[in-house]
Amino acid sequence: MADLYDRMHQTTTAFLDSYKQENVGNDIKALSSSLTPTCRRYYLPLSMLQQAPVLAAGTGNEEYEQQM
């Protein structure tokens, strides 16, 4: 169980650090560095999706990087 926790902690920390790295180094690709190529990002709250249904499909890594 500790191994699973450690791996989850490492992955979460790497993901959050990518935002810090992007701010410091202006490297937008850093935002996706710890994610799989097929990762999809979704927007919340759900009420927002009523205003912009296109967001319900989520965005891939490249789309997200372009938006940022």
Secondary structure, DSSP 8 states (H G I E B T S, - for coil): -HHHHHHHHHHHHHHHHHHHHHHHH--GGGGGTTS-TT--B--S-HHHHHH-GGGGG-B-HHHHHHH-
